[in-house]
Amino acid sequence: MNSWLLLWTCLLVLGATVFALLAVMVARGAAKDIKSMFQDLGEKSGNDRKSPNDRQ
C-alpha cells in the first residue's frame, strides 16, 4: 500500500513540475510576442505622426 502512495505522490510532483515549467515557457514566449507587437505598432504610429512642417 505504501508503494502506491509513493508512486502517486511522485507522479503528482512530476506532473506539477512539468506544468509549471510549461507555464513559464509559454508566459515568456507570450511576453516576447507582445513586446514585438508593441514595437511594431510604435514604429507604424511613429511614421504616421509627422508634424505638419515635415510634410512640406
Secondary structure, DSSP 8 states (H G I E B T S, - for coil): -HHHHHHHHHHHHHHHHHHHHHHHHHHHHHHHHHHHHHHHHHHHHHHH---GGGG-
